[in-house]
Every structure is written in structure tokens, then in C-alpha cells.
């Protein structure tokens, strides 16, 4: 076997190894893509569920609580105003009696 034939044989062998490695790498990348895609789809589904739950909580719990809290705050302020007026009147009366 001459040196030229040996060189050609190594070129063919390395070419076949390179093609095999490229195919193996392509298969591994495709499997990785499938796995990552399923993980991303699962993440999207989780985000969609969280969004639905948060809108449900916002609509059914938070908004009524905000309404109740604002009503109670208004009621408290009204009672403070009424009690302030009553105290001023009592203060004037006690000032006259002394």
C-alpha cells in the first residue's frame, strides 16, 4: 500500500467518522429540542393557569374587599366628623356652665 492510498483511506475513514458524529449530534440536538419544547409548553400552561387564578381572585375576592374597605373608611370618617361636631357642642356647653 502506497502513501497516497493510505492517505486516501484515512480521508475516507475520517469523513465517515465526521458524518457519523454530525448525525449523532443532530439527533441529540433534536431530542434536546423536543425536551425543551415540552418544558416550555409546560411553563406556558403554568403561566396561563396562574393568570387565570389571579384574575379569578382579583374579580371575586379583591374587588369586593376593596369596596368593603372603602365603605368602612368612609363610615369611619363620617363618624369622626359627627363625633367632632358633638364634642365641639359639648365643649361649648361645658364652657357656658362653668
Order of alpha helices (4+ residues) and beta strands (2+ residues): alpha-alpha
